[in-house]
Amino acid sequence: MKNVIVGVLTLIVVGLMGFVFMNGRAYHGGEAGKVTEDMSTFKQSDNVVAKPTEKSDREKEDEKLSALRDKAGNAGAFKVSNEYKSKCSSCHGVNGSGMQNGKKLMGPKIIGQDAEKLYTDLIDFKAGRKENIIMKGLLMNLTEEDLRRFADEIGEFAQKAKEQNSQ
Ligand code: HEC
């Protein structure tokens, strides 16, 4: 009796193995494996069609960007402090132009301004003599020495951009 049960179970297991082999997924070597293979070739041919347009779109984008950079006099290639980058550039641009990729940012253009004028503006914002919630809130946690440093750095932007361009 035991032998009969074992024999039947063995038959069922072998039967299941056969079934899985015929109908299982790719790694079972079944029919589905062929479907997966078909899918990959289908995708590949799809890519071949999609690639050229994708590339030309990107090329167009690059052309636009480089045209904009040329327009902006290529300013922005010079190095700025990490402090400026992290605290100011999001609104005034990486080069103080108030622009990013041809779009106007929240803050005005500050490149080309004199360090003394910048310093006075910053102090005035901080003191509330010049009304601007954004700038005041930003400068709250900065000391007058910080403002001096920012003003001196930004005051040199125009000169730096010029040097960069003449290289
Ligand atoms: C969240 C955006 C934002 C950030 C960040 C920011 N600013 Fe401004 N900034 C402004 C705006 C908006 C004005 C215009 C305020 C006005 O004139 O009423 C301004 C004005 C200024 C001005 C006066 C410019 C002018 O010609 O009137 C200076 C100088 C300045 N910011 C420097 C800085 C410095 C330095 C930092 C970094 C410590 C900084 N800003 C960070 C938004 C920002």
Backbone and ligand atoms as CSV (ligand in chain L), in Angstrom:
chain,resi,resn,atom,element,x,y,z
A,1,MET,N,N,0.827,-1.205,0.000
A,1,MET,CA,C,0.000,0.000,0.000
A,1,MET,C,C,0.863,1.256,0.000
A,2,LYS,N,N,1.878,1.240,0.882
A,2,LYS,CA,C,2.801,2.380,0.947
A,2,LYS,C,C,3.426,2.638,-0.418
A,3,ASN,N,N,3.821,1.544,-1.047
A,3,ASN,CA,C,4.481,1.681,-2.352
A,3,ASN,C,C,3.580,2.326,-3.382
A,4,VAL,N,N,2.299,1.965,-3.310
A,4,VAL,CA,C,1.355,2.536,-4.272
A,4,VAL,C,C,1.270,4.048,-4.084
A,5,ILE,N,N,1.163,4.493,-2.788
A,5,ILE,CA,C,1.066,5.943,-2.506
A,5,ILE,C,C,2.307,6.670,-3.014
A,6,VAL,N,N,3.484,6.069,-2.685
A,6,VAL,CA,C,4.735,6.706,-3.137
A,6,VAL,C,C,4.764,6.788,-4.663
A,7,GLY,N,N,4.336,5.718,-5.310
A,7,GLY,CA,C,4.333,5.695,-6.771
A,7,GLY,C,C,3.440,6.773,-7.337
A,8,VAL,N,N,2.233,6.920,-6.765
A,8,VAL,CA,C,1.281,7.934,-7.263
A,8,VAL,C,C,1.859,9.336,-7.055
A,9,LEU,N,N,2.429,9.567,-5.832
A,9,LEU,CA,C,3.016,10.890,-5.546
A,9,LEU,C,C,4.135,11.205,-6.536
A,10,THR,N,N,4.971,10.200,-6.796
A,10,THR,CA,C,6.077,10.409,-7.739
A,10,THR,C,C,5.542,10.799,-9.111
A,11,LEU,N,N,4.465,10.080,-9.523
A,11,LEU,CA,C,3.869,10.395,-10.825
A,11,LEU,C,C,3.373,11.833,-10.855
A,12,ILE,N,N,2.703,12.240,-9.747
A,12,ILE,CA,C,2.173,13.610,-9.705
A,12,ILE,C,C,3.315,14.627,-9.811
A,13,VAL,N,N,4.403,14.385,-9.028
A,13,VAL,CA,C,5.531,15.319,-9.034
A,13,VAL,C,C,6.148,15.404,-10.428
A,14,VAL,N,N,6.377,14.237,-11.026
A,14,VAL,CA,C,6.970,14.244,-12.371
A,14,VAL,C,C,6.030,14.939,-13.356
A,15,GLY,N,N,4.721,14.683,-13.202
A,15,GLY,CA,C,3.728,15.322,-14.072
A,15,GLY,C,C,3.785,16.834,-13.936
A,16,LEU,N,N,3.865,17.302,-12.665
A,16,LEU,CA,C,3.936,18.756,-12.423
A,16,LEU,C,C,5.182,19.352,-13.059
A,17,MET,N,N,6.318,18.615,-12.921
A,17,MET,CA,C,7.577,19.105,-13.508
A,17,MET,C,C,7.415,19.280,-15.014
A,18,GLY,N,N,6.761,18.276,-15.629
A,18,GLY,CA,C,6.538,18.351,-17.068
A,18,GLY,C,C,5.655,19.541,-17.412
A,19,PHE,N,N,4.612,19.717,-16.604
A,19,PHE,CA,C,3.671,20.828,-16.852
A,19,PHE,C,C,4.387,22.176,-16.774
A,20,VAL,N,N,5.186,22.307,-15.709
A,20,VAL,CA,C,5.923,23.562,-15.520
A,20,VAL,C,C,6.883,23.786,-16.685
A,21,PHE,N,N,7.509,22.708,-17.113
A,21,PHE,CA,C,8.462,22.843,-18.220
A,21,PHE,C,C,7.765,23.368,-19.482
A,22,MET,N,N,6.546,22.847,-19.718
A,22,MET,CA,C,5.837,23.254,-20.928
A,22,MET,C,C,5.233,24.651,-20.813
A,23,ASN,N,N,4.717,24.985,-19.619
A,23,ASN,CA,C,3.942,26.226,-19.487
A,23,ASN,C,C,4.598,27.298,-18.619
A,24,GLY,N,N,5.707,26.920,-18.000
A,24,GLY,CA,C,6.295,27.827,-17.010
A,24,GLY,C,C,6.921,29.056,-17.634
A,25,ARG,N,N,7.552,29.854,-16.759
A,25,ARG,CA,C,8.172,31.101,-17.210
A,25,ARG,C,C,9.513,30.826,-17.872
A,26,ALA,N,N,10.122,31.859,-18.252
A,26,ALA,CA,C,11.335,31.771,-19.061
A,26,ALA,C,C,12.390,30.880,-18.418
A,27,TYR,N,N,12.616,31.081,-17.117
A,27,TYR,CA,C,13.695,30.332,-16.477
A,27,TYR,C,C,13.363,28.863,-16.303
A,28,HIS,N,N,12.118,28.497,-16.592
A,28,HIS,CA,C,11.770,27.079,-16.605
A,28,HIS,C,C,11.951,26.499,-18.001
A,29,GLY,N,N,12.250,27.337,-18.904
A,29,GLY,CA,C,12.459,26.874,-20.272
A,29,GLY,C,C,11.174,26.572,-21.001
A,30,GLY,N,N,10.031,27.029,-20.485
A,30,GLY,CA,C,8.737,26.719,-21.094
A,30,GLY,C,C,8.384,27.662,-22.228
A,31,GLU,N,N,7.134,27.596,-22.662
A,31,GLU,CA,C,6.635,28.416,-23.764
A,31,GLU,C,C,6.861,29.892,-23.501
A,32,ALA,N,N,6.618,30.264,-22.226
A,32,ALA,CA,C,6.718,31.684,-21.877
A,32,ALA,C,C,8.107,32.227,-22.188
A,33,GLY,N,N,9.098,31.358,-22.131
A,33,GLY,CA,C,10.453,31.794,-22.446
A,33,GLY,C,C,10.527,32.375,-23.839
A,34,LYS,N,N,9.833,31.781,-24.737
A,34,LYS,CA,C,9.849,32.252,-26.124
A,34,LYS,C,C,9.167,33.609,-26.235
A,35,VAL,N,N,8.064,33.747,-25.438
A,35,VAL,CA,C,7.345,35.023,-25.473
A,35,VAL,C,C,8.270,36.125,-24.987
A,36,THR,N,N,9.000,35.862,-23.879
A,36,THR,CA,C,9.919,36.871,-23.343
A,36,THR,C,C,10.955,37.240,-24.390
A,37,GLU,N,N,11.435,36.240,-25.091
A,37,GLU,CA,C,12.423,36.498,-26.122
A,37,GLU,C,C,11.840,37.410,-27.200
A,38,ASP,N,N,10.583,37.106,-27.568
A,38,ASP,CA,C,9.919,37.943,-28.563
A,38,ASP,C,C,9.817,39.380,-28.075
A,39,MET,N,N,9.458,39.527,-26.797
A,39,MET,CA,C,9.307,40.857,-26.226
A,39,MET,C,C,10.607,41.644,-26.357
A,40,SER,N,N,11.729,40.967,-26.063
A,40,SER,CA,C,12.994,41.704,-26.077
A,40,SER,C,C,13.353,42.149,-27.492
A,41,THR,N,N,13.080,41.300,-28.454
A,41,THR,CA,C,13.375,41.729,-29.823
A,41,THR,C,C,12.434,42.843,-30.232
A,42,PHE,N,N,11.174,42.751,-29.772
A,42,PHE,CA,C,10.187,43.794,-30.083
A,42,PHE,C,C,10.675,45.132,-29.521
A,43,LYS,N,N,11.113,45.113,-28.256
A,43,LYS,CA,C,11.593,46.330,-27.603
A,43,LYS,C,C,12.782,46.906,-28.353
A,44,GLN,N,N,13.676,45.996,-28.740
A,44,GLN,CA,C,14.880,46.463,-29.418
A,44,GLN,C,C,14.542,47.226,-30.697
A,45,SER,N,N,13.637,46.641,-31.474
A,45,SER,CA,C,13.291,47.296,-32.720
A,45,SER,C,C,12.570,48.611,-32.431
A,46,ASP,N,N,11.840,48.630,-31.315
A,46,ASP,CA,C,11.148,49.834,-30.889
A,46,ASP,C,C,12.163,50.936,-30.616
A,47,ASN,N,N,13.235,50.557,-29.912
A,47,ASN,CA,C,14.279,51.518,-29.581
A,47,ASN,C,C,14.921,52.111,-30.821
A,48,VAL,N,N,15.122,51.241,-31.777
A,48,VAL,CA,C,15.773,51.695,-33.003
A,48,VAL,C,C,14.962,52.816,-33.647
A,49,VAL,N,N,13.625,52.669,-33.560
A,49,VAL,CA,C,12.773,53.701,-34.142
A,49,VAL,C,C,12.807,54.968,-33.278
A,50,ALA,N,N,12.823,54.754,-31.923
A,50,ALA,CA,C,12.683,55.899,-31.013
A,50,ALA,C,C,13.962,56.716,-30.906
A,51,LYS,N,N,15.099,56.056,-31.074
A,51,LYS,CA,C,16.361,56.737,-30.783
A,51,LYS,C,C,16.601,58.037,-31.565
A,52,PRO,N,N,16.454,58.028,-32.871
A,52,PRO,CA,C,16.799,59.237,-33.627
A,52,PRO,C,C,16.058,60.479,-33.151
A,53,THR,N,N,14.732,60.353,-32.890
A,53,THR,CA,C,13.979,61.530,-32.460
A,53,THR,C,C,14.456,61.973,-31.078
A,54,GLU,N,N,14.714,60.996,-30.207
A,54,GLU,CA,C,15.182,61.321,-28.861
A,54,GLU,C,C,16.468,62.141,-28.951
A,55,LYS,N,N,17.345,61.697,-29.801
A,55,LYS,CA,C,18.648,62.338,-29.924
A,55,LYS,C,C,18.514,63.758,-30.475
A,56,SER,N,N,17.683,63.882,-31.483
A,56,SER,CA,C,17.592,65.209,-32.097
A,56,SER,C,C,16.927,66.189,-31.133
A,57,ASP,N,N,16.013,65.686,-30.288
A,57,ASP,CA,C,15.411,66.548,-29.276
A,57,ASP,C,C,16.481,67.062,-28.329
A,58,ARG,N,N,17.320,66.120,-27.920
A,58,ARG,CA,C,18.374,66.504,-26.975
A,58,ARG,C,C,19.360,67.479,-27.633
A,59,GLU,N,N,19.628,67.234,-28.893
A,59,GLU,CA,C,20.542,68.121,-29.611
A,59,GLU,C,C,19.965,69.531,-29.707
A,60,LYS,N,N,18.661,69.564,-29.976
A,60,LYS,CA,C,17.996,70.869,-30.067
A,60,LYS,C,C,18.132,71.592,-28.735
A,61,GLU,N,N,17.888,70.853,-27.658
A,61,GLU,CA,C,17.977,71.425,-26.302
A,61,GLU,C,C,19.378,71.996,-26.062
A,62,ASP,N,N,20.387,71.195,-26.450
A,62,ASP,CA,C,21.765,71.633,-26.261
A,62,ASP,C,C,22.054,72.910,-27.046
A,63,GLU,N,N,21.544,72.925,-28.259
A,63,GLU,CA,C,21.757,74.107,-29.097
A,63,GLU,C,C,21.140,75.337,-28.458
A,64,LYS,N,N,19.915,75.156,-27.968
A,64,LYS,CA,C,19.216,76.265,-27.306
A,64,LYS,C,C,20.034,76.756,-26.127
A,65,LEU,N,N,20.498,75.820,-25.319
A,65,LEU,CA,C,21.241,76.182,-24.110
A,65,LEU,C,C,22.521,76.925,-24.450
A,66,SER,N,N,23.242,76.418,-25.438
A,66,SER,CA,C,24.508,77.077,-25.742
A,66,SER,C,C,24.253,78.455,-26.348
A,67,ALA,N,N,23.139,78.591,-27.082
A,67,ALA,CA,C,22.789,79.909,-27.621
A,67,ALA,C,C,22.517,80.884,-26.478
A,68,LEU,N,N,21.803,80.376,-25.466
A,68,LEU,CA,C,21.488,81.232,-24.314
A,68,LEU,C,C,22.758,81.611,-23.569
A,69,ARG,N,N,23.662,80.631,-23.444
A,69,ARG,CA,C,24.913,80.918,-22.742
A,69,ARG,C,C,25.692,81.996,-23.485
A,70,ASP,N,N,25.678,81.910,-24.800
A,70,ASP,CA,C,26.384,82.921,-25.590
A,70,ASP,C,C,25.768,84.296,-25.373
A,71,LYS,N,N,24.439,84.308,-25.344
A,71,LYS,CA,C,23.727,85.551,-25.135
A,71,LYS,C,C,24.130,86.173,-23.810
A,72,ALA,N,N,24.246,85.333,-22.795
A,72,ALA,CA,C,24.553,85.835,-21.454
A,72,ALA,C,C,26.034,86.170,-21.331
A,73,GLY,N,N,26.749,86.188,-22.452
A,73,GLY,CA,C,28.166,86.526,-22.423
A,73,GLY,C,C,28.976,85.439,-21.760
A,74,ASN,N,N,28.405,84.247,-21.690
A,74,ASN,CA,C,29.088,83.098,-21.105
A,74,ASN,C,C,29.449,83.303,-19.630
A,75,ALA,N,N,28.876,84.309,-18.996
A,75,ALA,CA,C,29.118,84.502,-17.571
A,75,ALA,C,C,28.592,83.285,-16.830
A,76,GLY,N,N,29.214,82.943,-15.744
A,76,GLY,CA,C,28.743,81.782,-14.999
A,76,GLY,C,C,29.794,80.713,-14.998
A,77,ALA,N,N,30.793,80.852,-15.838
A,77,ALA,CA,C,31.844,79.853,-15.879
A,77,ALA,C,C,32.840,80.076,-14.741
A,78,PHE,N,N,32.811,81.263,-14.135
A,78,PHE,CA,C,33.770,81.513,-13.061
A,78,PHE,C,C,33.335,80.856,-11.751
A,79,LYS,N,N,34.295,80.715,-10.867
A,79,LYS,CA,C,34.027,80.018,-9.601
A,79,LYS,C,C,33.420,80.964,-8.582
A,80,VAL,N,N,32.426,80.479,-7.847
A,80,VAL,CA,C,31.871,81.258,-6.745
A,80,VAL,C,C,32.013,80.428,-5.471
A,81,SER,N,N,31.904,81.083,-4.323
A,81,SER,CA,C,32.061,80.369,-3.055
A,81,SER,C,C,30.874,79.423,-2.841
A,82,ASN,N,N,31.103,78.393,-2.066
A,82,ASN,CA,C,30.017,77.465,-1.746
A,82,ASN,C,C,28.916,78.177,-0.972
A,83,GLU,N,N,29.329,79.167,-0.199
A,83,GLU,CA,C,28.366,79.946,0.577
A,83,GLU,C,C,27.390,80.649,-0.358
A,84,TYR,N,N,27.953,81.309,-1.357
A,84,TYR,CA,C,27.086,82.006,-2.316
A,84,TYR,C,C,26.205,80.994,-3.036
A,85,LYS,N,N,26.832,79.889,-3.451
A,85,LYS,CA,C,26.092,78.880,-4.212
A,85,LYS,C,C,24.900,78.373,-3.414
A,86,SER,N,N,25.135,78.073,-2.134
A,86,SER,CA,C,24.067,77.437,-1.364
A,86,SER,C,C,23.046,78.453,-0.859
A,87,LYS,N,N,23.470,79.691,-0.573
A,87,LYS,CA,C,22.531,80.636,0.057
A,87,LYS,C,C,21.898,81.624,-0.915
A,88,CYS,N,N,22.558,81.940,-1.982
A,88,CYS,CA,C,22.074,83.042,-2.833
A,88,CYS,C,C,21.748,82.626,-4.262
A,89,SER,N,N,22.456,81.611,-4.793
A,89,SER,CA,C,22.370,81.360,-6.234
A,89,SER,C,C,20.993,80.893,-6.681
A,90,SER,N,N,20.214,80.293,-5.764
A,90,SER,CA,C,18.905,79.790,-6.181
A,90,SER,C,C,18.018,80.929,-6.671
A,91,CYS,N,N,18.206,82.130,-6.152
A,91,CYS,CA,C,17.364,83.257,-6.572
A,91,CYS,C,C,18.103,84.264,-7.453
A,92,HIS,N,N,19.415,84.357,-7.271
A,92,HIS,CA,C,20.155,85.378,-8.033
A,92,HIS,C,C,20.993,84.765,-9.156
A,93,GLY,N,N,20.938,83.434,-9.289
A,93,GLY,CA,C,21.704,82.775,-10.350
A,93,GLY,C,C,23.125,82.471,-9.916
A,94,VAL,N,N,23.724,81.445,-10.514
A,94,VAL,CA,C,25.076,81.038,-10.122
A,94,VAL,C,C,26.092,82.133,-10.379
A,95,ASN,N,N,25.760,83.079,-11.275
A,95,ASN,CA,C,26.721,84.147,-11.574
A,95,ASN,C,C,26.171,85.524,-11.207
A,96,GLY,N,N,25.054,85.536,-10.469
A,96,GLY,CA,C,24.482,86.813,-10.047
A,96,GLY,C,C,23.672,87.509,-11.124
A,97,SER,N,N,23.414,86.813,-12.229
A,97,SER,CA,C,22.707,87.460,-13.338
A,97,SER,C,C,21.190,87.468,-13.126
A,98,GLY,N,N,20.747,86.748,-12.098
A,98,GLY,CA,C,19.310,86.667,-11.882
A,98,GLY,C,C,18.616,85.779,-12.895
A,99,MET,N,N,19.438,85.039,-13.664
A,99,MET,CA,C,18.887,84.162,-14.699
A,99,MET,C,C,19.438,82.749,-14.526
A,100,GLN,N,N,18.651,81.789,-14.982
A,100,GLN,CA,C,19.123,80.409,-15.011
A,100,GLN,C,C,18.548,79.747,-16.241
A,101,ASN,N,N,19.425,79.273,-17.136
A,101,ASN,CA,C,19.000,78.635,-18.382
A,101,ASN,C,C,17.980,79.483,-19.136
A,102,GLY,N,N,18.234,80.783,-19.156
A,102,GLY,CA,C,17.380,81.662,-19.926
A,102,GLY,C,C,16.087,82.043,-19.233
A,103,LYS,N,N,15.888,81.528,-18.006
A,103,LYS,CA,C,14.661,81.896,-17.278
A,103,LYS,C,C,14.991,82.896,-16.190
A,104,LYS,N,N,14.084,83.831,-15.969
A,104,LYS,CA,C,14.285,84.806,-14.913
A,104,LYS,C,C,14.032,84.156,-13.559
A,105,LEU,N,N,14.933,84.394,-12.619
A,105,LEU,CA,C,14.752,83.848,-11.278
A,105,LEU,C,C,14.055,84.879,-10.387
A,106,MET,N,N,13.858,84.494,-9.131
A,106,MET,CA,C,13.125,85.374,-8.223
A,106,MET,C,C,13.900,86.656,-7.924
A,107,GLY,N,N,15.201,86.523,-7.723
A,107,GLY,CA,C,16.005,87.684,-7.336
A,107,GLY,C,C,16.476,88.484,-8.545
A,108,PRO,N,N,16.750,89.770,-8.362
A,108,PRO,CA,C,17.238,90.597,-9.472
A,108,PRO,C,C,18.707,90.322,-9.796
A,109,LYS,N,N,19.158,90.896,-10.880
A,109,LYS,CA,C,20.554,90.780,-11.288
A,109,LYS,C,C,21.431,91.555,-10.292
A,110,ILE,N,N,22.470,90.922,-9.795
A,110,ILE,CA,C,23.346,91.631,-8.866
A,110,ILE,C,C,24.791,91.671,-9.361
A,111,ILE,N,N,25.058,90.940,-10.455
A,111,ILE,CA,C,26.409,91.008,-11.017
A,111,ILE,C,C,26.609,92.411,-11.592
A,112,GLY,N,N,27.816,92.939,-11.446
A,112,GLY,CA,C,28.103,94.259,-12.003
A,112,GLY,C,C,27.887,95.386,-11.011
A,113,GLN,N,N,27.342,95.029,-9.833
A,113,GLN,CA,C,27.133,96.071,-8.829
A,113,GLN,C,C,28.378,96.228,-7.972
A,114,ASP,N,N,28.533,97.415,-7.471
A,114,ASP,CA,C,29.683,97.768,-6.650
A,114,ASP,C,C,29.549,97.145,-5.247
A,115,ALA,N,N,30.664,96.671,-4.702
A,115,ALA,CA,C,30.634,95.996,-3.407
A,115,ALA,C,C,30.023,96.867,-2.312
A,116,GLU,N,N,30.311,98.176,-2.344
A,116,GLU,CA,C,29.783,99.075,-1.305
A,116,GLU,C,C,28.272,99.198,-1.407
A,117,LYS,N,N,27.777,99.289,-2.652
A,117,LYS,CA,C,26.335,99.394,-2.863
A,117,LYS,C,C,25.656,98.104,-2.403
A,118,LEU,N,N,26.272,96.968,-2.734
A,118,LEU,CA,C,25.714,95.676,-2.338
A,118,LEU,C,C,25.657,95.572,-0.818
A,119,TYR,N,N,26.739,95.985,-0.199
A,119,TYR,CA,C,26.811,95.899,1.265
A,119,TYR,C,C,25.721,96.765,1.898
A,120,THR,N,N,25.577,97.987,1.403
A,120,THR,CA,C,24.548,98.881,1.942
A,120,THR,C,C,23.164,98.262,1.764
A,121,ASP,N,N,22.908,97.707,0.585
A,121,ASP,CA,C,21.613,97.058,0.335
A,121,ASP,C,C,21.373,95.936,1.330
A,122,LEU,N,N,22.390,95.103,1.524
A,122,LEU,CA,C,22.224,93.947,2.400
A,122,LEU,C,C,21.971,94.390,3.847
A,123,ILE,N,N,22.755,95.370,4.290
A,123,ILE,CA,C,22.559,95.898,5.644
A,123,ILE,C,C,21.158,96.486,5.792
A,124,ASP,N,N,20.720,97.192,4.744
A,124,ASP,CA,C,19.397,97.806,4.783
A,124,ASP,C,C,18.286,96.765,4.821
A,125,PHE,N,N,18.476,95.677,4.069
A,125,PHE,CA,C,17.493,94.588,4.129
A,125,PHE,C,C,17.448,94.023,5.539
A,126,LYS,N,N,18.630,93.775,6.072
A,126,LYS,CA,C,18.709,93.149,7.390
A,126,LYS,C,C,18.070,94.039,8.450
A,127,ALA,N,N,18.326,95.329,8.337
A,127,ALA,CA,C,17.805,96.274,9.323
A,127,ALA,C,C,16.327,96.580,9.090
A,128,GLY,N,N,15.809,96.180,7.916
A,128,GLY,CA,C,14.409,96.445,7.628
A,128,GLY,C,C,14.192,97.826,7.015
A,129,ARG,N,N,15.305,98.563,6.754
A,129,ARG,CA,C,15.162,99.884,6.125
A,129,ARG,C,C,14.744,99.713,4.677
A,130,LYS,N,N,15.226,98.598,4.082
A,130,LYS,CA,C,14.789,98.271,2.730
A,130,LYS,C,C,13.825,97.103,2.909
A,131,GLU,N,N,12.593,97.288,2.414
A,131,GLU,CA,C,11.528,96.342,2.684
A,131,GLU,C,C,11.607,95.142,1.747
A,132,ASN,N,N,11.953,94.009,2.250
A,132,ASN,CA,C,11.755,92.783,1.470
A,132,ASN,C,C,11.789,91.593,2.404
A,133,ILE,N,N,10.632,90.982,2.504
A,133,ILE,CA,C,10.450,89.875,3.439
A,133,ILE,C,C,11.442,88.755,3.171
A,134,ILE,N,N,11.614,88.439,1.884
A,134,ILE,CA,C,12.474,87.316,1.529
A,134,ILE,C,C,13.905,87.589,1.954
A,135,MET,N,N,14.432,88.751,1.514
A,135,MET,CA,C,15.823,89.061,1.813
A,135,MET,C,C,16.028,89.269,3.307
A,136,LYS,N,N,15.060,89.886,3.961
A,136,LYS,CA,C,15.208,90.113,5.391
A,136,LYS,C,C,15.280,88.784,6.142
A,137,GLY,N,N,14.353,87.889,5.802
A,137,GLY,CA,C,14.330,86.584,6.461
A,137,GLY,C,C,15.641,85.838,6.247
A,138,LEU,N,N,16.168,85.981,5.033
A,138,LEU,CA,C,17.411,85.285,4.687
A,138,LEU,C,C,18.607,85.807,5.479
A,139,LEU,N,N,18.612,87.127,5.653
A,139,LEU,CA,C,19.796,87.754,6.244
A,139,LEU,C,C,19.745,87.783,7.767
A,140,MET,N,N,18.590,87.429,8.327
A,140,MET,CA,C,18.428,87.400,9.787
A,140,MET,C,C,19.580,86.689,10.480
A,141,ASN,N,N,19.924,85.519,9.928
A,141,ASN,CA,C,20.921,84.681,10.602
A,141,ASN,C,C,22.347,84.963,10.152
A,142,LEU,N,N,22.513,85.981,9.323
A,142,LEU,CA,C,23.864,86.308,8.867
A,142,LEU,C,C,24.366,87.545,9.614
A,143,THR,N,N,25.640,87.521,9.975
A,143,THR,CA,C,26.224,88.673,10.675
A,143,THR,C,C,26.643,89.732,9.660
A,144,GLU,N,N,27.002,90.916,10.153
A,144,GLU,CA,C,27.444,91.977,9.247
A,144,GLU,C,C,28.724,91.567,8.525
A,145,GLU,N,N,29.549,90.775,9.216
A,145,GLU,CA,C,30.765,90.285,8.538
A,145,GLU,C,C,30.401,89.353,7.384
A,146,ASP,N,N,29.390,88.498,7.599
A,146,ASP,CA,C,28.934,87.638,6.502
A,146,ASP,C,C,28.512,88.493,5.312
A,147,LEU,N,N,27.741,89.549,5.609
A,147,LEU,CA,C,27.237,90.410,4.534
A,147,LEU,C,C,28.389,91.094,3.810
A,148,ARG,N,N,29.389,91.515,4.601
A,148,ARG,CA,C,30.583,92.131,4.014
A,148,ARG,C,C,31.228,91.160,3.025
A,149,ARG,N,N,31.349,89.897,3.457
A,149,ARG,CA,C,31.976,88.884,2.612
A,149,ARG,C,C,31.186,88.666,1.321
A,150,PHE,N,N,29.848,88.548,1.474
A,150,PHE,CA,C,29.000,88.356,0.289
A,150,PHE,C,C,29.134,89.548,-0.650
A,151,ALA,N,N,29.059,90.748,-0.082
A,151,ALA,CA,C,29.119,91.963,-0.909
A,151,ALA,C,C,30.449,92.018,-1.658
A,152,ASP,N,N,31.545,91.724,-0.945
A,152,ASP,CA,C,32.867,91.766,-1.593
A,152,ASP,C,C,32.944,90.725,-2.707
A,153,GLU,N,N,32.396,89.525,-2.427
A,153,GLU,CA,C,32.483,88.479,-3.446
A,153,GLU,C,C,31.668,88.853,-4.684
A,154,ILE,N,N,30.423,89.262,-4.455
A,154,ILE,CA,C,29.549,89.576,-5.588
A,154,ILE,C,C,30.090,90.788,-6.348
A,155,GLY,N,N,30.715,91.722,-5.603
A,155,GLY,CA,C,31.318,92.895,-6.231
A,155,GLY,C,C,32.393,92.527,-7.245
A,156,GLU,N,N,32.953,91.324,-7.080
A,156,GLU,CA,C,34.020,90.903,-8.002
A,156,GLU,C,C,33.509,90.050,-9.165
A,157,PHE,N,N,32.207,89.728,-9.143
A,157,PHE,CA,C,31.654,88.838,-10.170
A,157,PHE,C,C,31.920,89.339,-11.586
A,158,ALA,N,N,31.660,90.631,-11.808
A,158,ALA,CA,C,31.774,91.166,-13.164
A,158,ALA,C,C,33.206,91.029,-13.673
A,159,GLN,N,N,34.158,91.365,-12.794
A,159,GLN,CA,C,35.567,91.261,-13.154
A,159,GLN,C,C,35.928,89.811,-13.462
A,160,LYS,N,N,35.440,88.899,-12.605
A,160,LYS,CA,C,35.712,87.464,-12.803
A,160,LYS,C,C,35.151,86.976,-14.126
A,161,ALA,N,N,33.942,87.413,-14.443
A,161,ALA,CA,C,33.307,86.987,-15.692
A,161,ALA,C,C,34.117,87.479,-16.879
A,162,LYS,N,N,34.631,88.714,-16.765
A,162,LYS,CA,C,35.423,89.301,-17.840
A,162,LYS,C,C,36.705,88.475,-18.043
A,163,GLU,N,N,37.360,88.177,-16.934
A,163,GLU,CA,C,38.600,87.396,-17.014
A,163,GLU,C,C,38.331,86.039,-17.653
A,164,GLN,N,N,37.211,85.430,-17.238
A,164,GLN,CA,C,36.848,84.120,-17.771
A,164,GLN,C,C,36.672,84.189,-19.273
A,165,ASN,N,N,36.027,85.275,-19.740
A,165,ASN,CA,C,35.722,85.410,-21.157
A,165,ASN,C,C,36.967,85.686,-21.996
A,166,SER,N,N,37.939,86.358,-21.397
A,166,SER,CA,C,39.115,86.729,-22.175
A,166,SER,C,C,40.121,85.576,-22.230
A,167,GLN,N,N,39.849,84.542,-21.490
A,167,GLN,CA,C,40.796,83.418,-21.488
A,167,GLN,C,C,40.647,82.566,-22.729
L,1,HEC,C1,C,14.559,83.301,-1.958
L,1,HEC,C2,C,15.164,84.124,-2.973
L,1,HEC,C3,C,16.411,84.915,-2.637
L,1,HEC,C4,C,17.589,84.443,-2.096
L,1,HEC,C5,C,17.925,83.002,-1.686
L,1,HEC,C6,C,18.476,85.566,-2.016
L,1,HEC,N1,N,17.849,86.680,-2.515
L,1,HEC,FE1,FE,18.687,88.524,-2.708
L,1,HEC,N2,N,16.924,89.237,-3.413
L,1,HEC,C7,C,15.785,88.514,-3.624
L,1,HEC,C8,C,14.737,89.400,-4.090
L,1,HEC,C9,C,13.304,88.990,-4.439
L,1,HEC,C10,C,15.303,90.685,-4.149
L,1,HEC,C11,C,14.614,91.971,-4.590
L,1,HEC,C12,C,14.217,92.699,-3.352
L,1,HEC,C13,C,13.729,94.083,-3.640
L,1,HEC,O1,O,14.431,94.792,-4.352
L,1,HEC,O2,O,12.704,94.432,-3.097
L,1,HEC,C14,C,16.684,90.541,-3.716
L,1,HEC,C15,C,17.571,91.605,-3.666
L,1,HEC,C16,C,18.909,91.470,-3.359
L,1,HEC,C17,C,19.866,92.554,-3.434
L,1,HEC,C18,C,19.581,93.971,-3.874
L,1,HEC,C19,C,19.768,94.019,-5.357
L,1,HEC,C20,C,19.269,95.302,-5.963
L,1,HEC,O3,O,19.800,95.646,-7.023
L,1,HEC,O4,O,18.350,95.908,-5.420
L,1,HEC,C21,C,21.081,92.049,-3.056
L,1,HEC,C22,C,22.403,92.790,-2.982
L,1,HEC,C23,C,20.874,90.653,-2.744
L,1,HEC,N3,N,19.552,90.330,-2.949
L,1,HEC,C24,C,21.856,89.805,-2.327
L,1,HEC,C25,C,21.636,88.501,-1.918
L,1,HEC,C26,C,22.630,87.666,-1.299
L,1,HEC,C27,C,24.060,88.079,-0.988
L,1,HEC,C28,C,22.039,86.471,-1.056
L,1,HEC,C29,C,22.649,85.259,-0.346
L,1,HEC,C30,C,23.089,85.485,1.006
L,1,HEC,C31,C,20.669,86.554,-1.537
L,1,HEC,N4,N,20.456,87.793,-2.055
L,1,HEC,C32,C,19.764,85.509,-1.516
L,1,HEC,C33,C,15.636,87.157,-3.453
L,1,HEC,C34,C,16.592,86.319,-2.895
